[in-house]
């Protein structure tokens, strides 16, 4: 036999799959499945009951967020003994999770339907979203220190024991890490084994009173488990690693939070690398949103290239004012992300009284390096209509400010960090056309030496001006027609939200509260629209 046994069972889920036996070590076992966990210990461990294709199966999992469980993808697969690949979305049948009940004969905890599955490509892992949050149970933390050979881990699950077919109590036992691969670890239990029903259960690191989830049970030899051939004594198992996926777990559990925001109330959007990252790196651009109640939120860019979920976390930069109080962010007229060098990107804000402010750096902790570019109650800047910062000169920072005015003029203010706004260059003289520019955003859509300008007009048309520089505009491309749905744009921004090679994506919030992402916009059009909030 060249691999772990691919035994299939519908009444209880197999933990087997064809995996090279060289990845595991062998050993003998005298007692199986470990001891019953003390009441309440590892209460984050979940019992999963799954119905599919007319059969029933059981698995284990771990609560990693009040509404998310991490388990093995094969628990939900059509043929778990052969393949763990599953589709994202609702389970193919009814699935429930019992959480906070280490003794299943009791009434503690809760039983909740599983509403959504999010598998991790290439690994036997899945995040399962519960239909409603779990209360009274503390989720287990995700470990981030790499697993080491020889390390002792605690395995937990609701699977079979040596003598019980369907035990009522959670069991746990210690296992030794024998091998560490890129995506999995090989483990062996001295007096315990991973049995049917333990699939998806947590592999835990316990140190200094802290418990961390570092892997998930995937496959095993099941030596000594009830129903296994008595001649099988191997207690080795293969677990899918989680210790390098904390960012993915955080991103997945954040999804409903992002979608639940009142996007119809977003008034301004700005993009930039505020929480780290840079072009070509793994972390994509962030987004700052100002809401109509004066709250300001920073959305952290994700680390993968899934255009459906470009953000992984959020931070409140400014609270809405309490009753009887005021906030400076009530007075925003326009804002744009900009790069001034030396760390995280910043913002340029135009206020209703004409004041223009530069925040040299913005991060998850707030606004830093405030600098006044134009004083309040001046006679010039109250006439500015739209602003966007970009790289429109030889300076490699994105701190050249392009401005449209209420008389139709367009000006460029290069190198804000050095010049402020005093060295304005006229790009267009007064024209009635540009008074209809409703939204503008810088971007790198055409691959020119300098950045492009995307303009959304009041009639729904959208136009791209390639390679804008101090000499002005150099042609134009129509990317959305007149009277298009773009008449409903609430706010928009260009940025690197998907591939992160260059800022050629456009994110749009609509008046109806939905949000769209257009990846890879170019002179030929906006192409695919991806609804990231419906």
C-alpha positions as CSV (number, residue, x, y, z in Angstrom):
1,X,0.0,0.0,0.0
2,X,1.6,3.3,-1.1
3,X,-0.6,5.7,0.7
4,X,-3.0,6.4,3.6
5,X,-6.1,4.3,3.2
6,X,-8.8,6.0,1.0
7,X,-11.7,4.4,3.0
8,X,-15.1,6.0,2.2
9,X,-18.0,6.2,4.7
10,X,-21.2,8.2,4.5
11,X,-22.4,7.8,8.1
12,X,-19.2,9.1,9.5
13,X,-16.6,11.0,7.4
14,X,-13.4,9.3,6.4
15,X,-10.2,11.1,7.2
16,X,-8.3,9.2,4.5
17,X,-6.8,10.2,1.2
18,X,-4.1,8.9,-1.1
19,X,-1.0,10.6,0.3
20,X,2.5,9.3,0.0
21,X,3.3,7.3,3.1
22,X,6.9,8.6,3.1
23,X,5.5,11.8,4.4
24,X,4.5,10.0,7.7
25,X,6.3,8.0,10.3
26,X,5.0,4.7,11.6
27,X,4.5,3.6,15.2
28,X,2.3,1.4,17.5
29,X,-0.6,2.5,19.6
30,X,-1.9,1.1,22.8
31,X,-4.7,3.5,23.4
32,X,-6.7,5.5,20.8
33,X,-8.2,9.0,20.5
34,X,-6.8,10.5,23.7
35,X,-8.6,11.5,26.8
36,X,-12.0,13.3,27.0
37,X,-11.4,17.0,27.3
38,X,-12.3,18.6,30.6
39,X,-15.7,20.3,30.5
40,X,-15.3,23.6,28.7
41,X,-11.7,23.0,27.6
42,X,-11.2,23.7,23.9
43,X,-14.8,25.0,23.7
44,X,-13.9,26.6,20.4
45,X,-13.8,23.1,18.9
46,X,-16.9,22.5,16.7
47,X,-18.8,19.4,15.8
48,X,-19.9,19.5,12.1
49,X,-22.9,17.5,10.8
50,X,-23.1,17.5,7.1
51,X,-25.7,16.0,4.7
52,X,-24.8,15.6,1.1
53,X,-26.0,13.4,-1.8
54,X,-28.3,11.5,0.5
55,X,-25.7,10.6,3.1
56,X,-24.6,12.0,6.4
57,X,-21.1,12.6,7.8
58,X,-19.5,14.2,10.7
59,X,-16.4,16.3,11.1
60,X,-14.7,18.7,13.5
61,X,-13.5,22.3,13.2
62,X,-12.4,25.3,15.2
63,X,-14.1,28.6,15.8
64,X,-11.7,31.3,14.6
65,X,-14.2,34.2,14.6
66,X,-17.6,34.6,16.2
67,X,-19.1,33.7,12.8
68,X,-16.4,31.6,11.1
69,X,-15.1,28.0,11.6
70,X,-11.9,26.7,10.1
71,X,-12.1,23.0,9.1
72,X,-11.0,20.6,6.3
73,X,-12.4,21.2,2.9
74,X,-12.8,17.4,2.3
75,X,-15.5,17.5,4.9
76,X,-17.8,19.1,2.3
77,X,-16.4,17.4,-0.9
78,X,-18.4,15.0,-3.1
79,X,-15.8,12.2,-2.6
80,X,-13.7,13.1,0.4
81,X,-11.5,10.0,0.0
82,X,-10.3,11.1,-3.3
83,X,-10.4,14.9,-3.6
84,X,-10.7,17.8,-1.1
85,X,-11.5,20.5,-3.8
86,X,-14.8,22.2,-3.4
87,X,-16.5,25.3,-4.8
88,X,-16.9,28.5,-2.9
89,X,-20.5,29.3,-1.9
90,X,-23.2,27.5,0.0
91,X,-22.7,23.8,1.1
92,X,-24.1,21.2,-1.3
93,X,-26.7,20.2,1.3
94,X,-27.6,21.0,4.9
95,X,-24.6,21.5,7.3
96,X,-24.7,22.5,10.9
97,X,-22.0,23.3,13.5
98,X,-22.3,22.7,17.3
99,X,-20.0,25.1,19.1
100,X,-19.3,25.5,22.8
101,X,-20.6,22.1,23.7
102,X,-17.7,19.8,24.6
103,X,-20.2,17.3,25.9
104,X,-22.8,16.8,23.2
105,X,-25.3,15.3,25.6
106,X,-25.6,18.7,27.3
107,X,-27.2,21.9,26.2
108,X,-24.3,24.4,26.4
109,X,-23.2,26.4,23.4
110,X,-25.3,26.6,20.2
111,X,-26.1,24.7,17.0
112,X,-26.0,26.9,13.9
113,X,-26.4,26.4,10.2
114,X,-23.3,26.8,7.9
115,X,-24.2,29.3,5.2
116,X,-21.1,29.7,3.1
117,X,-17.8,27.9,2.3
118,X,-14.6,29.6,1.4
119,X,-11.9,27.0,0.5
120,X,-8.2,27.7,0.3
121,X,-6.8,26.7,-3.1
122,X,-4.3,23.9,-3.0
123,X,-4.8,23.0,0.7
124,X,-7.3,20.9,2.6
125,X,-8.8,23.9,4.3
126,X,-12.1,25.7,4.3
127,X,-13.5,28.7,6.2
128,X,-17.2,28.0,7.0
129,X,-19.4,31.0,7.7
130,X,-22.1,30.5,10.3
131,X,-25.6,31.8,9.6
132,X,-25.4,33.8,12.8
133,X,-22.6,34.7,15.2
134,X,-21.7,32.5,18.2
135,X,-21.8,34.1,21.6
136,X,-20.2,33.0,24.8
137,X,-17.3,31.2,23.2
138,X,-13.8,32.7,22.7
139,X,-12.4,31.9,19.2
140,X,-9.0,30.4,19.0
141,X,-6.1,32.5,17.8
142,X,-4.2,31.7,14.6
143,X,-0.6,30.9,15.3
144,X,2.0,32.7,13.2
145,X,5.3,31.1,14.4
146,X,6.4,28.4,11.9
147,X,5.8,24.8,13.0
148,X,9.0,22.9,13.8
149,X,10.0,19.3,13.6
150,X,9.8,17.7,17.0
151,X,7.2,20.1,18.3
152,X,4.4,18.7,20.5
153,X,0.9,19.7,19.4
154,X,-2.5,18.9,20.9
155,X,-5.1,17.5,18.6
156,X,-8.8,17.8,19.3
157,X,-11.9,16.4,17.7
158,X,-15.3,14.6,18.1
159,X,-14.2,11.5,16.1
160,X,-14.3,7.9,17.1
161,X,-12.4,6.4,19.9
162,X,-11.0,3.0,20.5
163,X,-14.4,1.8,21.9
164,X,-17.0,4.4,20.8
165,X,-18.5,4.7,17.4
166,X,-20.1,8.1,18.0
167,X,-18.7,9.6,21.2
168,X,-20.6,12.4,23.0
169,X,-17.4,14.1,24.3
170,X,-14.6,16.0,22.8
171,X,-11.3,14.2,23.0
172,X,-7.8,15.6,22.8
173,X,-4.3,14.1,22.8
174,X,-0.7,15.1,22.1
175,X,1.1,14.4,18.8
176,X,4.7,14.9,17.7
177,X,5.5,16.8,14.5
178,X,7.7,14.4,12.4
179,X,7.9,16.3,9.1
180,X,7.2,19.9,8.0
181,X,6.2,20.5,4.3
182,X,5.2,23.8,2.6
183,X,1.5,23.1,3.0
184,X,1.3,20.2,5.5
185,X,2.8,18.5,8.5
186,X,3.3,14.9,9.3
187,X,2.4,14.0,12.9
188,X,2.4,10.8,15.0
189,X,0.5,10.0,18.2
190,X,2.2,7.8,20.8
191,X,-1.0,6.7,22.5
192,X,-3.5,8.3,20.2
193,X,-4.7,8.5,16.6
194,X,-6.8,10.7,14.4
195,X,-10.0,8.8,13.7
196,X,-13.1,9.3,11.6
197,X,-14.9,12.4,12.6
198,X,-11.7,14.1,13.7
199,X,-11.2,15.5,10.2
200,X,-11.0,19.3,10.3
201,X,-10.3,19.3,14.0
202,X,-7.7,21.7,15.3
203,X,-4.0,21.1,15.8
204,X,-3.0,23.3,18.7
205,X,0.1,24.8,20.1
206,X,0.0,25.4,23.8
207,X,2.7,27.7,25.3
208,X,2.7,30.0,28.3
209,X,-1.0,29.6,28.8
210,X,-1.8,30.6,25.3
211,X,-3.5,28.3,22.8
212,X,-3.0,28.8,19.1
213,X,-4.4,27.0,16.0
214,X,-1.5,26.0,13.7
215,X,-2.9,23.2,11.6
216,X,-6.1,21.2,10.8
217,X,-6.6,17.4,10.7
218,X,-6.7,16.1,7.2
219,X,-5.9,12.4,6.7
220,X,-4.6,9.6,8.9
221,X,-3.9,5.8,9.1
222,X,-6.5,5.4,11.9
223,X,-4.5,2.7,13.6
224,X,-6.5,1.4,16.5
225,X,-9.6,3.4,15.8
226,X,-12.9,1.5,16.2
227,X,-13.8,-0.1,12.9
228,X,-10.2,-0.1,11.6
229,X,-8.4,-3.4,10.7
230,X,-6.7,-4.6,14.0
231,X,-3.6,-5.2,12.0
232,X,-3.3,-1.5,11.3
233,X,-1.1,0.0,14.1
234,X,0.1,3.2,12.4
235,X,-1.0,6.4,14.2
236,X,0.5,8.9,11.7
237,X,-1.5,11.6,10.2
238,X,-1.2,14.5,7.8
239,X,-2.5,18.0,8.8
240,X,-2.9,21.0,6.6
241,X,-0.8,24.0,7.8
242,X,-2.5,27.1,9.1
243,X,0.5,28.9,10.7
244,X,1.3,30.7,7.5
245,X,-2.3,31.7,6.6
246,X,-3.2,34.2,9.3
247,X,-3.7,36.9,6.7
248,X,-6.0,34.8,4.6
249,X,-8.1,33.8,7.7
250,X,-8.3,37.5,8.6
251,X,-9.3,38.5,5.1
252,X,-12.1,35.9,4.8
253,X,-13.7,36.6,8.1
254,X,-13.7,40.3,7.3
255,X,-15.8,39.8,4.2
256,X,-19.3,40.3,5.7
257,X,-18.0,43.3,7.6
258,X,-17.0,45.1,4.4
259,X,-20.2,44.2,2.6
260,X,-22.3,45.4,5.6
261,X,-21.1,49.0,5.4
262,X,-23.7,51.6,4.3
263,X,-22.0,52.3,1.0
264,X,-24.7,54.6,-0.3
265,X,-23.5,57.0,2.4
266,X,-19.9,57.1,1.1
267,X,-19.1,60.6,-0.1
268,X,-15.4,60.4,-0.9
269,X,-12.8,57.7,-1.8
270,X,-9.0,58.0,-1.8
271,X,-6.5,55.3,-2.6
272,X,-2.9,54.8,-1.5
273,X,-0.4,52.6,0.4
274,X,-1.4,53.7,3.9
275,X,-0.9,50.5,5.9
276,X,2.3,49.3,4.1
277,X,3.1,47.8,0.7
278,X,4.1,49.3,-2.5
279,X,3.7,48.7,-6.3
280,X,4.9,45.1,-7.1
281,X,4.5,43.9,-3.5
282,X,2.1,41.4,-2.1
283,X,-0.1,43.9,-0.2
284,X,-2.4,45.9,-2.5
285,X,-3.5,49.4,-2.2
286,X,-5.6,50.6,0.6
287,X,-8.7,52.8,0.4
288,X,-9.9,55.7,2.6
289,X,-13.6,56.4,2.7
290,X,-15.3,59.5,4.2
291,X,-19.0,59.0,5.0
292,X,-21.8,61.5,5.1
293,X,-21.8,61.5,9.0
294,X,-18.1,62.6,8.9
295,X,-16.7,59.2,9.9
296,X,-13.5,58.3,8.1
297,X,-12.5,54.6,7.5
298,X,-9.3,53.1,6.3
299,X,-9.7,49.8,4.4
300,X,-6.5,47.7,4.3
301,X,-5.6,46.1,1.0
302,X,-5.5,42.3,0.7
303,X,-2.5,40.2,0.0
304,X,-4.0,38.0,-2.7
305,X,-5.3,38.7,-6.2
306,X,-9.0,37.9,-5.7
307,X,-10.8,40.9,-7.2
308,X,-14.0,40.0,-5.4
309,X,-12.4,40.7,-2.0
310,X,-9.7,43.4,-2.4
311,X,-9.7,44.4,1.3
312,X,-8.7,42.5,4.4
313,X,-9.3,44.8,7.4
314,X,-10.6,48.2,8.4
315,X,-9.6,51.0,10.9
316,X,-11.6,53.9,12.0
317,X,-9.6,57.1,11.5
318,X,-12.3,59.6,12.6
319,X,-15.5,59.0,14.6
320,X,-18.7,60.6,13.6
321,X,-19.4,63.5,16.0
322,X,-21.5,62.8,19.1
323,X,-24.7,64.7,19.7
324,X,-24.0,68.4,20.3
325,X,-20.4,68.0,19.1
326,X,-18.7,68.8,15.8
327,X,-15.9,67.2,13.7
328,X,-13.5,68.7,11.3
329,X,-14.4,65.9,8.9
330,X,-17.9,67.3,8.5
331,X,-16.3,70.1,6.4
332,X,-14.6,68.0,3.7
333,X,-15.2,69.2,0.2
334,X,-12.7,67.0,-1.7
335,X,-9.9,64.6,-0.8
336,X,-7.3,62.5,-2.6
337,X,-4.5,60.1,-1.8
338,X,-1.0,61.3,-2.5
339,X,2.6,60.0,-2.0
340,X,5.1,62.3,-0.4
341,X,7.8,59.7,0.2
342,X,9.3,58.4,3.5
343,X,6.8,55.8,4.4
344,X,3.0,55.5,4.2
345,X,1.1,57.6,1.7
346,X,-0.9,60.6,2.7
347,X,-3.9,62.7,1.9
348,X,-4.7,66.1,0.5
349,X,-8.0,67.6,1.7
350,X,-9.9,70.6,0.5
351,X,-12.3,72.0,3.1
352,X,-15.5,73.9,2.5
353,X,-13.9,77.2,3.6
354,X,-11.2,76.9,0.9
355,X,-8.4,75.7,3.2
356,X,-6.2,73.0,1.7
357,X,-4.4,70.6,4.0
358,X,-1.7,68.0,3.4
359,X,-1.4,65.0,5.7
360,X,2.0,63.7,4.8
361,X,1.4,60.3,6.2
362,X,-1.8,58.4,7.0
363,X,-1.8,55.0,8.7
364,X,-4.1,52.8,10.8
365,X,-3.4,55.1,13.8
366,X,-4.5,58.3,12.1
367,X,-3.3,61.4,10.3
368,X,0.3,62.6,10.6
369,X,2.4,65.5,9.3
370,X,-0.3,68.0,8.9
371,X,0.7,70.9,6.6
372,X,-1.4,73.8,5.4
373,X,-1.2,74.3,1.7
374,X,-3.7,77.1,1.5
375,X,-5.2,79.1,4.4
376,X,-8.8,79.1,5.3
377,X,-11.1,81.7,3.7
378,X,-8.8,82.4,0.8
379,X,-10.4,83.7,-2.4
380,X,-8.9,81.0,-4.8
381,X,-9.5,77.5,-3.5
382,X,-13.2,77.8,-2.8
383,X,-13.5,77.7,-6.6
384,X,-11.8,74.3,-6.9
385,X,-14.2,71.7,-8.1
386,X,-12.3,68.4,-8.2
387,X,-8.8,67.4,-7.1
388,X,-6.6,64.3,-7.6
389,X,-3.0,63.6,-6.9
390,X,-0.7,61.6,-9.2
391,X,2.7,61.3,-10.8
392,X,2.4,63.8,-13.6
393,X,6.0,65.1,-13.6
394,X,9.5,63.6,-13.5
395,X,9.3,63.5,-9.8
396,X,8.5,59.9,-8.8
397,X,6.3,60.8,-5.9
398,X,2.5,60.9,-6.5
399,X,2.3,64.4,-5.2
400,X,1.4,66.4,-8.3
401,X,-2.1,67.8,-7.8
402,X,-4.4,68.1,-10.7
403,X,-7.4,70.5,-10.2
404,X,-10.6,71.3,-12.1
405,X,-12.2,74.7,-11.4
406,X,-15.8,75.9,-11.4
407,X,-15.0,78.1,-14.5
408,X,-13.8,75.0,-16.5
409,X,-10.1,75.6,-16.1
410,X,-7.7,72.7,-15.4
411,X,-4.4,73.3,-13.6
412,X,-1.5,71.2,-12.4
413,X,0.4,71.9,-9.2
414,X,3.6,69.9,-9.3
415,X,5.6,68.5,-6.4
416,X,3.4,69.6,-3.5
417,X,5.9,68.4,-1.0
418,X,8.4,70.9,-2.3
419,X,6.4,73.7,-3.9
420,X,3.1,73.6,-2.1
421,X,0.4,74.9,-4.5
422,X,2.1,78.1,-5.6
423,X,3.6,76.9,-8.9
424,X,0.4,76.2,-10.8
425,X,0.6,75.3,-14.5
426,X,-2.5,75.8,-16.7
427,X,-3.4,72.7,-18.6
428,X,-6.7,74.0,-20.0
429,X,-8.2,77.4,-20.3
430,X,-11.8,78.2,-19.3
431,X,-14.2,75.9,-21.0
432,X,-17.8,75.0,-20.3
433,X,-17.1,71.3,-20.9
434,X,-15.0,70.8,-17.8
435,X,-17.5,72.3,-15.5
436,X,-19.3,68.9,-16.0
437,X,-16.5,66.8,-14.6
438,X,-18.2,65.1,-11.7
439,X,-15.4,62.8,-10.5
440,X,-11.7,62.6,-11.4
441,X,-9.0,60.1,-10.5
442,X,-5.4,59.6,-11.4
443,X,-4.3,56.1,-12.6
444,X,-1.8,54.2,-14.7
445,X,-4.1,52.8,-17.3
446,X,-2.1,53.2,-20.5
447,X,1.5,52.6,-19.4
448,X,2.7,56.1,-20.3
449,X,5.7,57.7,-18.6
450,X,3.3,59.9,-16.5
451,X,-0.1,59.0,-15.1
452,X,-3.4,59.2,-16.8
453,X,-6.6,61.0,-15.8
454,X,-10.0,59.3,-15.6
455,X,-13.0,61.7,-15.7
456,X,-16.6,60.8,-15.0
457,X,-18.9,63.4,-16.5
458,X,-22.3,64.4,-15.3
459,X,-24.0,62.7,-18.3
460,X,-22.6,59.3,-17.4
461,X,-19.7,59.4,-19.9
462,X,-16.2,58.4,-18.7
463,X,-13.1,59.6,-20.5
464,X,-9.5,58.6,-20.1
465,X,-6.7,61.1,-20.8
466,X,-3.4,59.2,-21.2
467,X,0.0,60.5,-20.1
468,X,-1.0,63.9,-18.7
469,X,2.0,66.1,-18.0
470,X,3.0,69.7,-17.7
471,X,2.4,70.1,-21.4
472,X,-1.2,69.2,-21.0
473,X,-3.5,66.5,-22.4
474,X,-2.4,64.2,-25.2
475,X,-5.5,62.7,-26.7
476,X,-8.5,61.0,-25.0
477,X,-10.3,57.6,-25.0
478,X,-14.0,57.1,-24.2
479,X,-14.3,54.2,-21.8
480,X,-18.0,54.7,-20.9
481,X,-20.7,56.1,-23.2
482,X,-23.0,59.0,-22.6
483,X,-26.1,58.2,-20.5
484,X,-24.4,55.1,-19.1
485,X,-25.0,53.7,-15.6
486,X,-22.1,55.8,-14.6
487,X,-24.5,58.7,-14.0
488,X,-25.1,56.9,-10.7
489,X,-21.4,57.1,-9.4
490,X,-21.3,58.2,-5.8
491,X,-17.5,58.2,-5.5
492,X,-14.6,56.6,-7.3
493,X,-10.8,56.1,-7.2
494,X,-8.2,54.5,-9.3
495,X,-5.6,52.2,-7.7
496,X,-3.8,48.9,-7.6
497,X,-6.4,46.7,-6.0
498,X,-5.8,43.4,-7.8
499,X,-2.5,42.7,-9.6
500,X,-0.6,45.5,-7.8
501,X,1.7,45.9,-10.8
502,X,0.3,49.4,-11.5
503,X,-2.7,51.5,-10.5
504,X,-5.0,50.5,-13.3
505,X,-8.0,49.3,-11.4
506,X,-11.1,51.5,-10.6
507,X,-13.3,51.2,-7.6
508,X,-16.8,52.8,-7.7
509,X,-19.4,53.2,-5.0
510,X,-22.9,53.7,-6.4
511,X,-25.8,55.7,-5.1
512,X,-27.8,52.5,-4.4
513,X,-25.2,51.2,-2.0
514,X,-23.4,48.7,-4.2
515,X,-19.7,48.8,-4.9
516,X,-18.0,47.7,-8.1
517,X,-14.3,47.0,-9.0
518,X,-13.1,47.3,-12.6
519,X,-9.7,45.6,-12.9
520,X,-7.3,46.4,-15.7
521,X,-9.0,49.5,-17.1
522,X,-7.2,50.7,-20.2
523,X,-7.9,52.9,-23.3
524,X,-10.2,50.3,-24.7
525,X,-12.7,50.5,-21.8
526,X,-13.5,49.4,-18.3
527,X,-14.0,45.8,-19.3
528,X,-15.2,43.4,-16.6
529,X,-17.3,44.7,-13.7
530,X,-17.0,42.8,-10.4
531,X,-19.6,43.6,-7.8
532,X,-17.7,43.5,-4.5
533,X,-20.9,44.7,-2.7
534,X,-24.3,43.9,-4.1
